Amino acid sequence: MDSALILSSLPFALGIVMFGLGLGLTLDDFRRVGRHPKAVGVALLCQLVVLPAICFGLVIAFRLPPELAVGLMLVAASPGGPTANLFSHLFGGNVALNITLTATNSVLVVVTLPIVVNLSAGHFLADGAAVGLQVDKILQVFSMVLVPVVVGMLVRGRAPEVARRLNRPVQMLSVVVLVGVISAVLFGQWENLADYFLSVGLAALAFNLVSLLVGYGVPRLVDVDHPAAVAAGFEIGIHNTALAITVALSPALLDSAEMAIPGVVYGIVMFFTAAGFGWLVTRRSRLSPTALGVPGVEWCDVPGVGQCDQSPARNLSMRRAKR
């Protein structure tokens, strides 16, 4: 396999993923931020501030080598991927919120990703100033991320029927692209693969689990309803690793195979942990009606748990009888 061909095709592969994302977006997805400011604000705070801070702590705690440390920070700075919408749909999340968060993050990442990468490179690498994303590289990230999204949105707005027909095939192609990118990195680093997995595997797994828990737990702590919290959990726990890998590998950007390894490992483990997370929150919502975020629901309303009479007079007579 020609590594030069793989590297040169990475921006186009990412473009397919981001174009597919744009096919599913409309301007109303951005306007929805104002309609649900609490859920969106909390999720964005977790995504943009809390996660990089947690990732930095994990990188220090696991004592990752410099390149792998920057690579995992790159994953933390990457937005949620289109796969988050699929998992949210499967496990009862608020998919509309997923789409809104994905749309917002896809715009913000042009600013936030270079900041996180440059700070990480400056901290962990001796030549961090030269390795980081400078202005010309930031413009390239902009073109790789936002331009395909805008094109997809234009197709959706001008030719909705064409967008509808393209949506499913492009989604499937996006998955194939992600698998292809991961496979290419694995092939190129085959000799060092075992060492890399030993070095970054536990850190990537820990970061993935913490991302899912923070994404769900923090919104629930501030009374965001269960479906929205599930959506936030998947959006924050499932990263666009294709973007992270592309930025790491592209010769015009970071040009480092080592920095791509955390994205590869994370991209593999997140599918399994996300499925387990979805099963757990779905099971919890079935056991506890309060997890659904529906006020006034009692245990007696749940089939199979018990029955109660909602009549106040009947309930009062039952309490007197017990006395």
N, C-alpha and C positions, 0 to 999 in steps of 0.2 A: 504494500500500500504506500503511495507517494505521500509523504508527510507534508511536502510543500503544497500539494493539491488540496489536502485536508485543511491546512491553515488558511489558504486563500479562499476556500469555500465557506468558512465559518460565518463571516458576516452575512452571506446570502442565506445560510441555514437559519441564523437568528432572525433574519428578515421575514422568513416564512412563518416563524412562530409569532412574531409581533404583528404581521399582517393578519394572521388568523385571529389574534386578539382583537384587532381593530374591527374585523367583520362582525364581532358581537357587541360593539359599543355604539352608543348614540350620545348626543349632547345631553340628553336627559339623565344619563348615568352620572354626569358631572354635576348637574343641577341637584341631584338627589342628596349631595353632601349637605346642602342647606336644609333639607327636610329631615335628616337624621343626624344632626350635628354631634350628638353625644356618642353614638356608636362609632361613627366615622372618626371623630376626634380621638377617642380612646384607642381605637385600633391603629391609627396613624402614629400616635404617641408611642405605642408599644413597638411598632415596626421601625420607626425612624430613630428613636432614642433609646428605649429600654433594651432592644435586642442587640444593637452594637455594643452597649455597655456590658451586657451579660456575656456576649461572645468574647470580648476583650478579657474579662475575668477568667473565662474557661481556657482561653489560649495561654494565659499566664499560669493557671493552675496545672494544666497538662504539659507545660513547658515545651510547646511545639517549636520545631525549628523555624527560623525567620520566614522562609518562603511559604511554608505551610500555614504559619500564623497569619500572614497577609492574605493567603488564599481563603482561609475560613472567615476572616473579616470581610472579604469580598462577597462571600455567600450571604453574610449577615446584612450587607448593604443592598443586596439584590431584592427586587420586589417580589410579590407573590406571583406564581405562575398560573397559566390558564388551567392547569390540572387542579388547582384549588377549587375552581368552580364546579368541576365534575364531582370531586369528593363531597363538597357542600351539598350538591343536589342529591347524592346517594344517601347522605346521612342526616337529611332534614334541616340543613342550614338555610339561611336567608341568602339565596343566590343573587338577588338584586344587590344586596350589600357587598357581596363578593365582587361583582362586576364594578360597582362604584369604587371600591378600594383598589382594585386592579387598575382601573382607569386613572385614578388619582396618583397612585404610586408610580405608574409608568411615566407620568410627567415629572414628578418630583425626583425620580431616580437620576435624572440627568444632572441634578445639582448635588443630591445627597451621596450618590455612589463615589464620585471623584473626591468628595471631602473625606469620607471614611477611608478610602483606599490611600489617599495621600497622607493622612495622619498615621495610618497603620504602617505604611512604608517608611515614613520618617522615623517612627518609633522602633520598628523591628529590624530594618535593613540599614547597613552602613552607608549605602549609596541611595538611600530612600528618595532624596530630592530628584535624582536622575531617573529613578524607576517609576515614580508616581505619574498620575494622569495630568499632563499640562494642558494648556488652553486648546491647542490643536487636537489633542487626543480627546478632550471633552466634547469638542465639536463632532468628532467621529462617533463617540458614544451617542450623541444626540441624533445623528443621522441613522445609526443602526437601530435605535430604540423607537424614536418618535415618528420618523418619516413613514415606516411601514404601517404603524398604527393609524396615522392620519389617512394614508391611502386606503386602508381597510375601512375606516369610517366613511370616507367619501364614497366608496363602492356601496356600502350599506345605505347611505343617504340617497344616492342617485339611482341605484339599481337594486332595490331591496330583494327582488326575486333572485337576481344573480348572487347576491350575498347569501341568501338562504340556501341556494344550491351548493355554493362553495364552502359554506361553514363547516359541515361535517367532514368532507374530504380534507380540508385544510387542517382541521383539528387532528385527524388521524395522521396526517403528514407531519404535524408538529411533534407528535409522540415519536414517530419514526426518526425525525431529525434529532430529538433529544437522545434517543437510544443510540443513534449513529455517532453523535458527538462523544457520548460517554465511551462507546466502543473504540472510537479512534484514539482517545486518550489512553485507555487501557492497553491498546495495542502498542502505542508508542512508548509507554512506560512499563512494558511487561517485565523487564529484568528487575526493576526496582519496586514492582507493585506490592509485594509482600511487606517490604520495609515501610512503604508509604501507608499502607492500611494499618499496620501496627502503630505507626506514629500518630496518625490523625483519626483513625477509626472511632475510638472511644470518645474523643473530643467532638467529632461530628455527630455521633449518636446522642451524646449528652446535650449538645446544642439544639438538635432537632426536637428532642423530648421537651426541653425547657421552652422552646419556641411554641410548641403546641399548647403546653400548659399555660404559659403566659397569655397567649392569644385567646384562650377560652376563659381562664380564671380572672384576669384583670377586668374584662368587661362585666363578668358576673358580679364582681365585688362592688361595682358602681351601678348595679341594677339594670344592666342591659339584658334584654330578654334572651332566652335560651337559643332560639334559631339564629339570632344575630351574633351571639357569642360563639356558636359553632362555626359560623361563617368566618368570624375573625380568627378563630383558632386555626382553621385550614389556610386562610390567607397569610397568616404570619408564620405558620409552620412549614408550608410548602413554598419553597423559593424557586424563582426562575433560574435554575442552575445552568440552563443553556446560555443565559446572559453572562453569568459568572465565569463559565468555562471559556466563552468566546473572548471576553475582555482579558482573561489571563493568557490565553494562547496566541491571540492575534499579534503578529510581528509589529504592527503599528501601535499597539497599546502596551500591555505589560510584557508580552513575549516570554512567558515562563511556564514551562510544562509543570513544574513543581507547584506553582500557585493554582493550577487547574485541578490538582488532585483532590483538595477538600470539596470542591464542587462536584466532582465525580462521585466521591464517597457519599456525600449528602444526597445527591440525586438518586442513588441506589436505595439508601436506607429509608428515605422519606416516604416512599410508597408503602412500605410495610408498617412503619410507625403510624402513618396517617390512617391506614385501614384499622389498626388496633385502637387508635384514638376515636375514630368514628364509631366503632362498636361500643366502646366504653360510654361515650356521651349519649348514644342512642339508648343503651341499656339503662343508664341513669335517668334519662327523661321518661322512660316507661315505668320505672319504679317510683319516681318522685314527681307528682304533678306540679309541684312548685318549680321544678327545673324548666317547665315549659314556659314560665314567665306569664302564666294566666292567673290573675288574682282571683281569690274567692273559691278556688277549687280545693275540695277536701278529699281526704283519703277515701271517704265513702263514695265519692264520685267515680272511683277507678274500678272498672269491671274486675270482679274476682277478689277484691279486697274486702268488700263488705257493703252493706246497704244502710242507708239512713233516711229518715224522713226530714225533708227540708222545712216542714211546717214548724214555726216557732212554738205554737201551743203544744204540739206533739212532743217536741224536744224537751219542753219545760216539764211536762207530765212524766216523761221518762226519768228526768233528773230527780224529781220528787219521789218517784217509786224507788229509785236506787237508795235514797236516804232512808 
